[in-house]
Amino acid sequence: MEVITTSENMAKKTRIMKKAYLDWINFQRHFGFLIEGDFIEQIEDPSRGTVYGLTERGKDLKLKLKDLGTIVSV
């Protein structure tokens, strides 16, 4: 979810896959989970085409994971 941190909070599927260091099969599995769980939404951008962004639920999960990382690293 750190990939979707641009000023627009949107990214194309390929960029997300590359930044996550996943091969296509594993990316599809994890990405599908995030879409179905309403953590990521598909957005039609007239200038960029189909992009993906975090939903409110996704933003909440991102904050919780960040907090968990802080606790675990102590």
C-alpha positions as CSV (number, residue, x, y, z in Angstrom):
1,M,0.0,0.0,0.0
2,E,3.0,2.3,0.2
3,V,3.0,2.4,-3.6
4,I,-0.2,4.4,-3.6
5,T,1.4,7.4,-1.9
6,T,1.7,9.9,-4.7
7,S,0.0,13.3,-4.4
8,E,-3.0,11.9,-6.2
9,N,-3.0,8.7,-4.2
10,M,-3.5,6.7,-7.4
11,A,-1.3,4.3,-9.3
12,K,-1.5,2.0,-12.3
13,K,-1.6,-1.8,-11.8
14,T,1.9,-2.4,-13.3
15,R,3.5,0.3,-11.0
16,I,1.9,-1.3,-7.9
17,M,3.1,-4.8,-9.0
18,K,6.7,-3.6,-9.6
19,K,6.9,-1.6,-6.4
20,A,5.6,-4.6,-4.4
21,Y,8.3,-6.8,-6.0
22,L,5.7,-9.5,-6.9
23,D,5.4,-11.7,-9.9
24,W,2.2,-11.5,-11.9
25,I,0.5,-14.6,-10.3
26,N,1.2,-13.6,-6.7
27,F,0.3,-10.0,-7.5
28,Q,-3.1,-11.0,-9.0
29,R,-3.8,-13.1,-5.9
30,H,-3.0,-10.3,-3.4
31,F,-4.4,-7.5,-5.5
32,G,-7.7,-9.5,-5.9
33,F,-7.9,-9.8,-2.1
34,L,-7.4,-6.0,-1.7
35,I,-10.1,-5.2,-4.3
36,E,-12.6,-7.7,-2.9
37,G,-11.9,-6.5,0.6
38,D,-12.7,-2.9,-0.4
39,F,-9.1,-1.7,0.5
40,I,-8.4,-0.6,-3.1
41,E,-10.8,0.9,-5.7
42,Q,-10.6,1.1,-9.4
43,I,-10.8,4.7,-10.7
44,E,-11.3,5.8,-14.3
45,D,-9.1,8.8,-14.9
46,P,-9.7,10.5,-18.3
47,S,-6.0,11.4,-18.7
48,R,-4.4,8.3,-17.4
49,G,-6.9,5.5,-18.0
50,T,-7.6,3.0,-15.2
51,V,-5.8,3.7,-12.0
52,Y,-6.2,2.3,-8.5
53,G,-6.4,4.2,-5.2
54,L,-6.9,3.4,-1.5
55,T,-10.4,3.5,-0.1
56,E,-11.1,4.8,3.4
57,R,-10.9,1.2,4.6
58,G,-7.5,0.9,2.9
59,K,-6.2,4.1,4.4
60,D,-7.3,2.9,7.8
61,L,-5.5,-0.5,7.3
62,K,-2.4,1.4,6.1
63,L,-2.3,3.4,9.4
64,K,-2.9,0.3,11.5
65,L,-0.1,-1.6,9.7
66,K,2.2,1.4,10.2
67,D,1.4,1.4,14.0
68,L,2.0,-2.4,14.2
69,G,5.3,-2.0,12.5
70,T,6.3,0.6,15.2
71,I,5.3,-1.8,18.0
72,V,7.0,-4.9,16.5
73,S,10.3,-3.0,15.8
74,V,10.7,-2.1,19.5
